[in-house]
Amino acid sequence: MTAAPRGEGRRDFPWWAVALGLMMAAIAVVIAVNDLYGQVFLVVTKGIGITIGVALTAFALATALGLGVALAGLSGSLVLRQMARFYVETIRGIPILVLLFYVAFVGAPAIMGAYAFLAAPLIEKGLLPALLVRDFSLMWRAIIALMIGYSAFIAEIFRAGIQSIDQGQIDAAKALGLSRFQRFRLVVFPQALKVIFPPLSNDFVSMVKDSSLVSVLGVSDITQMAKVYASGSFRFFETYSILAYVYLILTIGLSMVLRRAERRLRTASGR
């Protein structure tokens, strides 16, 4: 029997975290003592509420839609399965930025046109307001585009998690007389959550980063605030360095919180 390599079985010391922490602390000191960097930081962070709001709303909607698509893909109906597969493969093949433009400048006018046509009798009677395309806010167009784009990937995460559950447990639940919904709620989903949570949390962090794309529509997130400031002051290095720093704070902080939640989930499940 060969001896285990030295260091095997124990975790490596996270020197990368130390280096990253030192870098983040050094940048924080620069922001605190340098008026220019401090001003840029204050301007950029004015959009942090929009960034977080867009990411949270879009991800919540994408999770709900993705779960629905996954369940349709696993249903006993051939039509639903084919429709779910068509949706997933189509949406996954379109870049998020292209989807953003399509929803904003094609989908939104089509929706408002359909509303005007279908609600015309009620609008004429004054029961519903007449809405124009400009009444459909750019922020909600961006949220819908992110929701659609991420829902296809989240659907695959849910599908893989649900299919990871042993068929014997589902059969046992059937034998106990549980309905389809009860089997899913009490047996399948709690166990699938252990498989689903890690990739789902990674998608949430990615959503926060991809929310920067809403700046192409003029939505006042942190990226848009940085673009406006840099174009007016020509301080591109300082502005985009601070922008990268703010995104690092958001994503690293989220990653740490989500990893902690994942460890608690595994501990609670006895793994």
N, C-alpha and C positions, 0 to 999 in steps of 0.2 A: 504494500500500500504506500503510495507516494505521499509525501508531505504536501500540505496545501501551500500554495504560494504565499509569500509573506504579504500580509495586508488583506488577504482574502477573508471574507466573512465579516469585515468591519467596513464601515462607511468611510469614504475618503473625506478628509477635512475640506469644507467648502471654501477653498481659497478664492474661487471665482466670485463668491458672494462678498468676501472681504474686499477684493479689488473693486467690485462694483459699488459697494458701500462707500469706500474711500472716494471713488470718482464722484458719486452723487453728493457726498458731503462737501467735496472741493467745489463743485459747481454751486451748491447752496451758499457757500461762503462768498464766492464771486458775486452772486446775485445780491447778497446782503451788503457788500461793501462797495459795489460798483453801481453808480446811479443809472448808467445806460442799461445794463443787464436787468437791474431792478425794475426800470420802467417797462422794458420789453416783457418781463415776466408778468407784471400787473396787467398789461394790455392783453397778452395771450390768454391768461387765466380767466378773463371776462367771459370767454366762450366755453368754459369747462362745464357749466350747467347744461348747455345745449348738447355738448358731446355726450355726457353721461345720460341725459334724457333720451336722446336719439338711440343710443346703444341699448339701454334698458327696455325701451318700448319696442324697438324692432326685434330684439332677441326674444322677448316674451311672446310677441305675436308669431315669430318664426317658430318657436318651440311648440306653440299650440297647433299651428298649421302643419308642422313637420310630424307631430304625433298623429294628426288626422290622416295625413298621406301614408304614414307607415302602417296604420291600422287598415287603411283601404288596400294597401299592398299585400297585407296578410289575410285579407278576408276570403270567404269562400266564394265570392262572386268573381268570375273571370273578367267581367267588364270593369269592375273596380280595380282589380289587380293590374290590368292593362293600362287603365287611365293613370294609376299611381306611378307605374313604371315610365310611361310617356312623360309625365310631369317631371319626375326626378331626372331622367336622362336629358330632357330638353333644357331645364333650368341650369343643371350643372355644366352644360356646354356653353353657357353665355357668361362672359365676364361681368363682374359686379358693376363696373363702370358703364358698360354698354347697357346693362339692365337699368341702371339709374337714369341714363338719358332716355331710354325707351319709355319707362314709366312716366317720367317727368314731362316729356314732350309729345308722346303718342298716346300713352294710356290715360293720362289725366284729361286731355281734351276729349277723348272718346267717352270717358265716364261722364263728364259734364254734358256732352252732347246727348248721351242716352238719358240722362236725368231730365234734360230740357224736353226731350221728345215724349218720354213716358209720363212726366208730371205736368205736361202742358195744360190739360183741363183744370187741374188744381191750382196751377200758377195763375191762370186767367181769372179764376174765382178769388184769388188772393189768399188761398189756404196754405200755399207753400211759396217760399221766396224764389225769385228768379236768380239763378247763380251763373256766374261767368267762370271761365277757366282760371282767371286770376284769383278767384275766391278759393281755389284749391291750393292751400299753402305749399310752398316749396319744401318745407320741412316734412310735411306729411307725405309728399311724393317720395322724398328720400327714404323715409321710414318704411313705406310700402315696398320700395325697391329692395331695400336690405332684407326685409321680411321674406319676400319671395325668393331672393337669392340664397339666403341661408336655410330656408325651410327644406330645400331639396337635400342638403347635406345632413341636416338634423334628422330628416326622415330616415336616412340610411343608418344613422346612429341608433335610433329607436328600433328599427327593424332588426339590426344585429343584436341588440340587447335582448329584445323579446325572444328571438330565435335561439338565444343561448340557454334558455330555461329548458331543463330536461322534460321531455314529453311525459315521463312517468308522473311527475308532479301535477301536470295538467289533467292527466287521466284520473289521478286520485281525487282531485278537486271535483271533477265531473261525477265520480262515484259518490261523493258526499252530497251531491245534489245542488252544487253552487251554479248559479246562472253564468252566462258568458261574461257579463260585466263584473260579477263578483269574483270570478276566477282571475280576471285581469287585475282588479283592484287589490285583492287580498293575497294572491299567489304569485302572479307573473310580474307585475310592475315592481313590487318591493324588492324582489331578487334581481330583476333586470336593472334596477337603478344603480347597483354596484358596478355594472358593466357600462352603463350609459353615462354616468356622472363625469368620469375623467375626460373623454372626448368632447362631451357637451360643455364642460368648463373651458376647454381649449378653444372651442368655437366662440364662446363668449368673449374671451380675451381677443380673439381675431376680430370679432364684431366691433370692439372698442377701437381697434386700429383701423378697420375698414370704414368706420364712421367718418374718418377724415375725408372720404370721397364726397361727402355731402357738400363740401366747400365749393365744388365745381358748379353747384346750383346757387351759390351765394348764401347758403345757410351759415349763420354766424357762430360756427363752432370754433374750437381753438385754432384749427388750421386756417380757416377763413380770416380770423383776427390776425394771425401771423402774416398771411398774404397781404392783407390791407396795410399793415404797419410797415412791412418790408418794402412794398412798392412805393410808399410815401416817403420813407426815410432812407432808402437804399442801404439799410443795415441788414443785408441778407445773412451774413455769417452769424451775427449776434441773434437775430430773430429766429432763424431755423435751428440754431443750436439750442435755444431755450425751448422751442417747440418740441424737439426730439427729447429734451430733458423731461418735459411735462408728460409726454406719452410714456416715457420709461417709468415715471412715478406711478402713473395709472396702471400700466400693464403689470409691472412687477408687484405692486401692491395687491392687485386682483389675483395674480398667480399665487401669492403667498396665502391669501385668505382662502382661495379655492383648494389649495393643497391641504390646508389644515382641515377644511370641511371634508375632504376626501378621506383623510386619515381617521376622522371621527366616524365617518360612515362605515369604514371597514372595521373599526373597533366595535362599533355598535352591532355589526352583523356577525361578530365573532371570528373574523378572519385575521 
